[in-house]
Amino acid sequence: MQIRSFGAALILSLGACASTPPPEAGVVADPYEGFNRQVFAFNNGVDRYTLAPAASVYETVTPAFARDRVGDFLGNLKSPAIFVNDVLQAQPDRAGDTFFRFTINTTIGLVGLWDAAEYFGIDGHSEDFGQTLAVWGVASGPYLMMPLLGPTNPRDLFGSGVNRAFDPLTWTEFAGQPDLDDQIAIGRGVLGGLNARVALDDQIRTLNEQPEPYVALRRIYSSQRQAAIRNGQMVDESKAYDDLPDFDEFEN
């Protein structure tokens, strides 16, 4: 399944490079806008009638303290992939921070249930293989809206597949329980999605109140990805969207 996903993403990337002219500076290339809008409407329907109600129930039965612990635990599981991408981007200081954060949070932080590293002044950051490809000079390709996955582009879509290869849990097998690894992966994805949906509820409502939510989402996603690649702040043109959600939290 993962090989097919990698292949599809690679084909999309090659097709984008071959057929899509580079956009003007500050313009998001969206040659598939008609298709993307249809997927956007589908995703909104899934969120409204499935994810949002499920997140509401989850919020009701789970106290904020427990949700924070879930967020810290799931965040700690991303550390190996972040570390690899720090190294691939030749960022030794950030790689060191990631290594020490993972070590501290896995031990003192009780397998990541508490962000103890933050208490010691070691702030976290996020890196993924899509960002690494951008640092290496690979173009993003056109804007894409994927069913359930949300906004992306060929470079980031391919990068998300490679990130899974960097995740040790992808290769973990349990003796005598061949399906347990899949069950853990599904549980991790569902729990992470619900936790993120609760945390971003107000911000998603703000997005949906925009005159043109599709355009707002396209702009904020593209701006945030550029900011992440630069390891810095958003560009000035996106300041009007500072109160909109960080959709990177939905990647896992």
C-alpha positions as CSV (number, residue, x, y, z in Angstrom):
1,M,0.0,0.0,0.0
2,Q,2.8,2.4,0.9
3,I,4.7,1.6,-2.3
4,R,1.6,2.4,-4.3
5,S,1.3,5.7,-2.4
6,F,4.9,6.6,-3.1
7,G,4.5,5.7,-6.8
8,A,1.4,7.8,-7.2
9,A,3.0,10.8,-5.5
10,L,6.1,10.4,-7.7
11,I,3.9,10.3,-10.8
12,L,2.1,13.4,-9.7
13,S,5.4,15.2,-9.0
14,L,6.8,14.3,-12.4
15,G,3.6,15.3,-14.2
16,A,3.5,18.6,-12.3
17,C,7.1,19.4,-13.3
18,A,6.5,18.6,-16.9
19,S,3.1,20.3,-17.5
20,T,2.7,23.1,-15.0
21,P,4.6,26.4,-15.6
22,P,6.1,28.1,-12.6
23,P,3.7,30.6,-11.0
24,E,4.4,34.3,-10.5
25,A,6.0,35.2,-7.2
26,G,3.5,35.2,-4.4
27,V,0.9,33.3,-6.5
28,V,-0.2,29.8,-5.6
29,A,-0.3,27.5,-8.6
30,D,-3.8,25.9,-8.7
31,P,-4.4,24.4,-12.1
32,Y,-6.8,21.8,-10.7
33,E,-9.0,24.3,-8.9
34,G,-12.2,22.8,-10.1
35,F,-11.3,19.3,-8.7
36,N,-9.8,20.8,-5.6
37,R,-13.0,22.7,-4.8
38,Q,-15.0,19.5,-5.1
39,V,-12.7,17.7,-2.7
40,F,-12.8,20.7,-0.4
41,A,-16.6,20.5,-0.3
42,F,-16.4,16.7,0.4
43,N,-13.9,17.2,3.2
44,N,-16.1,19.9,4.7
45,G,-19.0,17.5,4.7
46,V,-17.0,14.8,6.3
47,D,-15.8,17.2,9.0
48,R,-19.3,18.6,9.6
49,Y,-21.2,15.3,9.9
50,T,-18.5,12.9,11.2
51,L,-15.3,14.4,12.5
52,A,-16.7,17.4,14.4
53,P,-19.4,15.5,16.2
54,A,-16.9,12.7,17.1
55,A,-14.5,15.4,18.4
56,S,-17.3,17.0,20.4
57,V,-18.0,13.6,22.1
58,Y,-14.2,13.1,22.7
59,E,-13.9,16.6,24.3
60,T,-16.9,15.9,26.5
61,V,-15.5,12.6,27.9
62,T,-11.8,13.6,28.0
63,P,-10.6,16.3,30.3
64,A,-8.2,18.9,29.0
65,F,-5.3,17.5,31.1
66,A,-5.7,14.1,29.4
67,R,-5.9,15.7,25.9
68,D,-2.7,17.6,26.7
69,R,-1.0,14.3,27.7
70,V,-2.2,12.7,24.4
71,G,-0.8,15.6,22.4
72,D,2.6,15.5,24.2
73,F,2.7,11.7,23.7
74,L,1.9,11.8,20.0
75,G,4.2,14.7,19.5
76,N,7.1,12.8,21.0
77,L,6.5,9.9,18.6
78,K,7.3,12.3,15.7
79,S,10.8,13.0,17.1
80,P,12.7,10.3,15.2
81,A,11.4,11.6,11.8
82,I,12.1,15.2,12.8
83,F,15.6,14.2,13.9
84,V,16.3,12.5,10.5
85,N,15.0,15.6,8.6
86,D,17.1,17.9,10.8
87,V,20.2,15.9,9.8
88,L,19.2,15.7,6.1
89,Q,18.9,19.5,6.1
90,A,22.3,19.9,7.7
91,Q,20.9,21.6,10.9
92,P,23.1,20.2,13.7
93,D,21.8,22.5,16.4
94,R,18.2,21.6,15.6
95,A,19.0,18.0,15.4
96,G,20.7,18.2,18.8
97,D,17.6,19.8,20.3
98,T,15.4,17.1,18.8
99,F,17.6,14.3,20.1
100,F,17.7,15.8,23.7
101,R,14.0,16.5,23.6
102,F,13.2,12.9,22.7
103,T,15.6,11.5,25.3
104,I,14.3,13.8,28.1
105,N,10.6,13.4,27.2
106,T,10.9,9.6,26.8
107,T,12.6,9.2,30.2
108,I,11.8,12.0,32.6
109,G,8.6,12.8,30.7
110,L,7.3,9.3,31.1
111,V,7.4,8.0,27.5
112,G,6.4,11.5,26.3
113,L,3.3,12.0,28.3
114,W,4.8,15.2,29.6
115,D,6.9,17.7,27.7
116,A,9.7,17.8,30.2
117,A,12.2,19.2,27.7
118,E,10.2,22.4,27.4
119,Y,10.6,22.8,31.2
120,F,14.4,22.6,30.7
121,G,14.2,25.3,28.0
122,I,14.5,23.0,24.9
123,D,11.7,24.1,22.6
124,G,10.3,21.8,20.0
125,H,10.0,22.3,16.3
126,S,8.6,20.4,13.3
127,E,10.4,19.1,10.3
128,D,9.3,16.7,7.5
129,F,10.6,15.3,4.3
130,G,8.6,17.8,2.3
131,Q,10.5,20.6,3.9
132,T,13.7,18.7,3.3
133,L,13.0,18.4,-0.4
134,A,12.3,22.1,-0.5
135,V,15.6,22.8,1.2
136,W,17.2,20.6,-1.5
137,G,15.6,22.8,-4.2
138,V,12.7,20.6,-5.3
139,A,9.8,22.6,-6.5
140,S,6.4,22.2,-4.7
141,G,4.3,21.6,-7.8
142,P,0.6,22.6,-8.0
143,Y,-1.7,23.0,-5.0
144,L,-3.7,19.9,-4.3
145,M,-6.7,19.1,-2.1
146,M,-6.8,15.5,-1.2
147,P,-9.8,13.5,0.2
148,L,-9.6,13.4,4.0
149,L,-5.9,14.4,3.9
150,G,-6.6,18.1,3.1
151,P,-4.3,20.6,1.5
152,T,-1.0,19.5,0.1
153,N,1.2,19.5,-3.1
154,P,3.1,16.8,-4.9
155,R,6.3,17.4,-3.0
156,D,4.7,17.3,0.4
157,L,2.5,14.4,-0.6
158,F,5.6,12.4,-1.5
159,G,7.3,13.7,1.6
160,S,4.5,12.4,3.9
161,G,5.1,8.9,2.6
162,V,8.8,9.1,3.2
163,N,8.1,10.4,6.7
164,R,6.2,7.2,7.5
165,A,9.3,5.3,6.4
166,F,11.3,7.3,9.0
167,D,8.8,6.3,11.8
168,P,10.1,3.3,13.7
169,L,6.5,2.2,14.4
170,T,6.1,1.6,10.7
171,W,8.5,-1.3,10.9
172,T,7.6,-2.6,14.4
173,E,6.3,-6.2,14.5
174,F,4.8,-7.9,17.5
175,A,5.5,-11.6,18.0
176,G,2.4,-13.6,17.9
177,Q,0.2,-10.6,17.1
178,P,0.7,-9.8,13.4
179,D,-2.2,-7.3,13.3
180,L,-1.3,-5.3,16.4
181,D,1.0,-2.9,14.5
182,D,-1.9,-2.0,12.2
183,Q,-4.2,-1.5,15.1
184,I,-1.8,0.8,16.9
185,A,-1.3,2.8,13.7
186,I,-5.1,3.2,13.3
187,G,-5.6,4.1,16.9
188,R,-2.8,6.6,16.8
189,G,-4.3,8.2,13.7
190,V,-7.8,8.4,15.1
191,L,-6.7,9.7,18.5
192,G,-4.4,12.3,16.9
193,G,-7.1,13.5,14.5
194,L,-9.7,13.9,17.3
195,N,-7.2,15.6,19.6
196,A,-6.2,18.1,16.9
197,R,-9.8,18.7,15.9
198,V,-10.7,19.6,19.4
199,A,-7.7,21.9,19.8
200,L,-8.5,23.7,16.5
201,D,-12.3,23.9,16.7
202,D,-12.4,27.7,17.2
203,Q,-9.9,28.3,14.4
204,I,-11.6,26.1,11.9
205,R,-14.9,27.9,12.7
206,T,-13.0,31.2,11.9
207,L,-11.8,29.7,8.6
208,N,-15.3,28.6,7.6
209,E,-16.6,32.1,8.3
210,Q,-14.3,33.7,5.7
211,P,-16.0,35.0,2.6
212,E,-14.1,32.4,0.5
213,P,-12.9,29.5,2.8
214,Y,-11.3,27.7,-0.1
215,V,-9.1,30.6,-1.0
216,A,-8.3,31.3,2.6
217,L,-7.2,27.7,3.2
218,R,-5.1,27.7,0.1
219,R,-3.3,30.9,1.1
220,I,-2.8,30.0,4.7
221,Y,-1.5,26.5,3.9
222,S,1.0,27.8,1.3
223,S,2.2,30.6,3.6
224,Q,2.6,28.2,6.5
225,R,4.6,25.7,4.4
226,Q,6.9,28.5,3.2
227,A,7.4,29.7,6.8
228,A,8.1,26.1,7.9
229,I,10.7,25.7,5.2
230,R,12.4,28.9,6.3
231,N,12.3,27.9,9.9
232,G,10.9,31.3,10.6
233,Q,7.8,33.5,10.6
234,M,5.0,33.8,8.0
235,V,5.5,36.4,5.3
236,D,3.8,39.7,5.8
237,E,1.0,39.1,3.3
238,S,-0.4,36.3,5.4
239,K,-0.7,38.3,8.7
240,A,-4.4,38.7,8.1
241,Y,-4.7,35.0,8.6
242,D,-2.7,34.7,11.8
243,D,-5.7,33.6,13.7
244,L,-6.5,30.7,11.3
245,P,-5.5,27.1,12.1
246,D,-2.1,25.5,11.7
247,F,-3.1,22.7,9.4
248,D,0.2,20.9,9.9
249,E,-1.3,19.5,13.1
250,F,-3.7,17.4,11.0
251,E,-0.9,15.6,9.1
252,N,-0.8,12.8,11.6
